[in-house]
Amino acid sequence: MSSTNQPTPEQFEVIKAVADFSAKPMRSPVLRTPDEHGMAYTDVFFPAIDGVPLEAWYIPAPSDSNLLIIANHPLPMNRYGLAGHLEPWDVMDPTEINFLFELKHLHDAGYNILTYDLRNLGRSGSGGNGACGVGRYEWRDCVGAKQYVDNHPELSKMKVGLLSRCTGGNAQYEAISRHPELFRNVSCMVSPLVVSMEVFTKNYANSVLQGSGEFPEIIDFEQIKAGGLKNSEMTPHLFAKDIFMPTLIVQVRGDKWTEDSDGEKTYELLGAKEKDFFWIEGTTRRWVGYNYFGQHPERLIGWFDKYMK
C-alpha cells in the first residue's frame, strides 16, 4: 500500500466497523440452555488465571462416564452460539449458530462437558478494559478452565479432550504453549476454524465493500485505537508448533472470509505427531460451518472416541 493511497469514506466506515468487531466485540445473549435440548446441566463459574470471572455450564453425561470435553467458542459468540437470526447480532450473516446441537451429540455419546464463555463475551466478566485479543488475552481463560478441572474432586479424575473453536482455539494454542505442564494429560483436541486475523480482516472487509480490506496498516491502527492488537499478532501460527496432543483441524473449504492456505499452514505447523485435517464442503459461509457438527457429528465424535475411549 502506498502512503498516498487512502480509503474512500465508505471504505473507511467498513474498516472502522471491522476494527471495532476485532477489538471490542458486542456481547451476544446466551439465548438457549442445555435443558432445551434434553440435557441436565449445572451453572458453574471459576476465575481465569488473571482473575476474570468466567461463567460455564457443566453438562453431565446421561450415565456414569470418566470422559470430559472442555469446550469454548468463537468471537463474538458464547457457549450457546450466536443469536445471529436476531437484530443486532445478524449484521455479519443472518444465521443462528447453536452449539447445543453438537454438544447433545457428544452428551449422547457418553461425554461429560464443561463449556464456558470467554472473557468479555456471553455472561463472563470483563478483562483488559473489554479488549479482545482473538486468543492473545483469552488464553488466560483456557488456563483457568483447566485449573478448575484439575482442582475439582470429580472432574480431576476424568480423561480430558478439548473442543476449541476459532478464537477459543487460538487461545487454547497459546495456553498450551505457555503452560504445557497443565495440558500434558489431555488426550486430544478438535480445533474448528482457527484463523489468522490478517487474513480474516482483509477478506471480511472486502466481502462487505470491495477494496476495504486493502489497507492493513489503517485496520491495524484503528484496532489499536479501539484497545486491540495488530492483526499480525493474532494468529494460531505463533503457537501451533507447541501443540503436542492428537489434533483435528477443521475448516470451511473456500470460506469467503478467510483463505484455505491459512488453515493449511496451521495444520503444517502443528507439532502433534498425530493430526488430521477435515474440510467442511458445500458452503463458503463461515457461520454455516459453525453449525456443521451439530448436523453431521461423525468426524467430531470419531476423533474423541479414537483417543479417549
C-alpha positions in Angstrom: 0.0 0.0 0.0 1.5 3.4 -1.0 1.4 6.2 1.5 -0.7 8.2 -0.8 -3.4 5.5 -1.2 -6.3 6.2 1.2 -9.6 4.5 1.6 -12.8 6.2 0.4 -15.1 7.5 3.2 -17.3 4.4 2.6 -14.3 2.0 2.8 -13.1 3.8 6.0 -16.5 3.1 7.6 -16.1 -0.6 6.9 -12.5 -0.5 8.2 -13.7 1.1 11.4 -16.5 -1.5 11.8 -14.1 -4.4 11.2 -11.6 -2.9 13.7 -14.3 -2.4 16.3 -15.5 -6.0 15.8 -12.0 -7.3 16.4 -11.0 -5.1 19.3 -14.3 -4.5 21.2 -16.9 -7.1 20.1 -20.5 -6.7 21.1 -21.7 -9.3 23.6 -24.4 -11.6 22.4 -27.0 -13.2 24.7 -26.9 -16.7 26.0 -30.3 -17.4 24.3 -30.7 -21.1 24.8 -29.8 -23.6 27.5 -28.9 -27.3 27.5 -32.3 -28.4 29.1 -34.0 -27.2 25.9 -32.0 -29.9 24.1 -32.8 -32.6 26.7 -29.6 -32.2 28.8 -29.4 -31.7 32.5 -26.8 -29.1 33.5 -25.4 -27.0 36.3 -24.3 -23.4 36.2 -20.7 -23.2 37.4 -18.1 -20.4 37.5 -14.4 -20.1 38.0 -11.6 -17.5 37.6 -9.3 -17.1 34.6 -5.6 -17.3 35.6 -5.7 -13.4 35.9 -8.8 -13.4 38.0 -11.5 -12.6 35.4 -14.7 -14.4 36.5 -15.9 -16.9 33.9 -19.4 -18.4 33.5 -19.9 -22.0 32.4 -22.2 -25.0 32.1 -21.3 -28.4 33.4 -23.4 -31.0 31.4 -23.0 -34.5 32.8 -23.2 -37.5 30.5 -26.5 -39.4 30.8 -24.8 -42.3 32.5 -21.6 -42.6 34.6 -18.6 -41.6 32.5 -15.0 -40.7 33.1 -14.7 -38.7 29.8 -14.8 -34.9 29.8 -14.8 -32.4 26.9 -13.8 -28.8 27.7 -15.3 -26.6 25.1 -15.0 -22.9 24.2 -16.2 -20.8 21.4 -15.5 -18.2 18.6 -15.8 -14.4 18.5 -18.4 -12.8 19.0 -20.3 -15.9 20.3 -20.7 -17.6 23.6 -21.1 -21.2 24.9 -24.6 -21.4 23.4 -23.6 -20.0 20.0 -24.9 -16.7 18.4 -28.3 -15.2 18.1 -27.4 -14.3 14.5 -31.1 -14.6 13.4 -32.0 -11.5 15.6 -31.0 -7.9 15.4 -28.5 -6.5 16.0 -26.5 -9.8 16.0 -27.4 -10.6 12.4 -25.1 -7.9 10.9 -22.4 -10.3 9.7 -24.6 -13.2 8.5 -28.3 -13.6 9.5 -27.9 -17.1 10.8 -28.3 -18.6 14.2 -25.4 -20.6 15.4 -26.4 -23.2 18.0 -23.6 -25.3 19.5 -26.0 -27.1 21.8 -26.8 -29.5 18.9 -23.2 -30.7 18.7 -22.9 -30.8 22.5 -26.0 -33.0 22.5 -24.3 -35.4 20.2 -21.3 -35.6 22.5 -23.5 -35.9 25.5 -25.4 -38.8 24.0 -22.1 -40.5 23.0 -21.1 -40.6 26.7 -19.1 -37.4 27.3 -19.4 -35.0 30.2 -19.0 -31.4 29.0 -17.7 -28.2 30.6 -18.3 -25.3 28.2 -17.5 -21.7 29.2 -17.9 -18.1 28.0 -14.6 -16.4 27.2 -13.9 -13.0 28.8 -15.9 -10.1 27.5 -18.4 -12.4 25.9 -21.6 -14.2 26.9 -22.0 -13.8 30.7 -18.3 -13.9 31.7 -16.6 -10.9 33.3 -14.7 -8.2 31.6 -11.0 -8.1 31.3 -8.4 -5.8 29.8 -10.8 -2.9 29.6 -13.1 -5.1 27.4 -10.4 -5.6 24.7 -10.4 -8.7 22.6 -7.1 -10.4 21.6 -8.6 -13.2 19.5 -6.7 -15.5 21.7 -3.9 -13.3 23.0 -5.7 -12.4 26.2 -8.2 -15.3 26.2 -5.5 -18.0 26.7 -5.8 -17.0 30.4 -9.4 -18.3 30.3 -8.3 -21.7 28.9 -5.8 -22.0 31.7 -8.5 -21.1 34.3 -10.8 -23.7 32.9 -8.1 -26.4 33.1 -7.1 -25.4 36.6 -10.8 -25.6 37.6 -11.0 -29.2 36.3 -7.7 -30.2 37.9 -8.8 -28.9 41.3 -12.3 -30.4 41.1 -12.8 -33.6 43.2 -14.6 -35.4 40.4 -13.6 -33.7 37.2 -9.9 -34.1 38.0 -10.2 -37.9 37.7 -11.6 -37.7 34.2 -9.9 -38.2 30.8 -9.9 -34.8 29.1 -10.4 -33.7 25.4 -10.6 -30.2 24.1 -13.1 -28.7 21.7 -11.5 -25.3 20.9 -13.3 -23.3 18.3 -11.9 -20.4 16.3 -10.9 -17.6 18.8 -11.1 -20.2 21.5 -8.8 -22.4 19.5 -6.3 -19.6 19.0 -6.5 -19.1 22.8 -6.1 -22.8 23.5 -2.9 -23.0 21.4 -1.3 -20.2 23.4 -2.4 -21.7 26.7 -0.8 -25.0 25.8 2.4 -23.2 24.6 2.7 -21.2 27.9 1.6 -23.9 30.3 2.4 -27.3 28.7 2.5 -28.9 32.1 -1.2 -28.2 32.6 -2.2 -29.9 29.4 0.1 -33.0 29.3 -2.7 -35.2 30.3 -5.1 -34.0 27.6 -6.0 -36.9 25.3 -6.7 -34.9 22.1 -8.2 -31.7 20.6 -10.7 -30.8 17.9 -9.8 -27.4 16.5 -12.5 -25.9 14.2 -12.0 -22.8 12.2 -8.9 -21.3 13.9 -7.9 -18.2 11.9 -5.2 -15.6 11.4 -6.7 -12.1 11.7 -4.6 -10.7 8.9 -6.5 -13.0 6.5 -9.9 -12.6 8.2 -10.0 -8.8 8.4 -8.8 -8.4 4.8 -11.3 -10.9 3.3 -14.2 -9.9 5.5 -13.8 -6.2 4.8 -13.6 -6.9 1.1 -16.8 -9.0 1.3 -18.6 -6.0 2.7 -17.2 -3.4 0.3 -14.6 -4.3 -2.3 -11.2 -2.7 -1.6 -11.9 -2.0 2.1 -9.5 -4.8 3.1 -6.6 -3.5 1.2 -5.5 -1.1 3.9 -3.9 -3.3 6.6 -2.0 -0.6 8.3 -5.1 1.5 8.7 -7.1 -1.5 10.0 -4.2 -2.2 12.5 -4.2 1.4 13.7 -8.0 1.5 14.2 -7.8 -1.7 16.2 -5.0 -0.4 18.4 -7.0 2.8 18.8 -10.0 0.8 20.0 -7.8 -1.1 22.5 -7.0 -4.2 20.5 -3.9 -5.5 18.8 -2.3 -5.6 15.3 -3.6 -8.4 13.1 -0.2 -10.0 12.7 -0.2 -10.6 16.5 -3.4 -12.6 16.3 -2.8 -16.0 14.7 -2.5 -19.6 15.8 0.7 -19.9 13.7 2.6 -18.4 16.6 1.9 -21.3 18.9 1.0 -24.3 16.6 4.4 -25.9 16.9 3.8 -26.4 20.7 0.6 -28.4 20.2 1.6 -32.0 21.1 -1.7 -33.9 21.5 -3.5 -35.5 18.6 -5.4 -32.7 16.9 -8.1 -32.5 14.2 -8.1 -29.2 12.3 -11.5 -28.3 10.7 -12.0 -25.5 8.1 -14.7 -24.5 5.6 -13.3 -25.0 2.1 -13.5 -21.8 0.2 -14.6 -19.8 3.2 -15.1 -16.3 1.7 -13.9 -14.6 4.8 -10.6 -16.4 5.1 -8.2 -18.3 2.8 -7.7 -22.1 2.6 -4.0 -21.6 2.8 -4.3 -20.1 6.3 -5.8 -23.3 7.7 -3.4 -25.5 5.8 -0.5 -23.5 7.3 -1.8 -24.0 10.8 -2.0 -27.8 10.1 1.5 -27.9 8.7 2.9 -26.0 11.8 1.2 -28.3 14.3 3.8 -30.1 16.5 1.5 -33.0 17.0 2.7 -36.4 15.6 -0.9 -37.4 15.1 -3.0 -34.9 13.3 -5.7 -34.7 10.6 -7.5 -32.1 8.5 -11.2 -32.1 7.7 -12.7 -29.8 5.1 -16.4 -28.8 5.5 -17.7 -28.8 2.0 -20.8 -27.4 0.3 -20.8 -23.8 1.7 -18.4 -20.8 1.7 -20.2 -19.3 4.7 -18.3 -19.5 7.9 -21.4 -19.2 10.1 -22.9 -22.3 8.3 -19.6 -24.1 9.1 -20.0 -23.5 12.8 -23.3 -25.4 12.7 -21.8 -28.3 10.7 -21.0 -30.7 13.6 -24.5 -30.2 15.1 -25.9 -31.8 11.9 -23.0 -34.1 11.0 -21.2 -35.2 14.2 -19.4 -38.2 12.8 -15.9 -36.8 12.5 -16.2 -34.9 15.8 -17.3 -37.9 17.8 -15.0 -40.2 15.9 -11.9 -38.2 16.8 -12.8 -38.1 20.5 -13.7 -41.7 20.6 -10.5 -42.7 18.9 -8.3 -41.1 21.5 -10.5 -41.2 24.6 -12.3 -44.5 24.6 
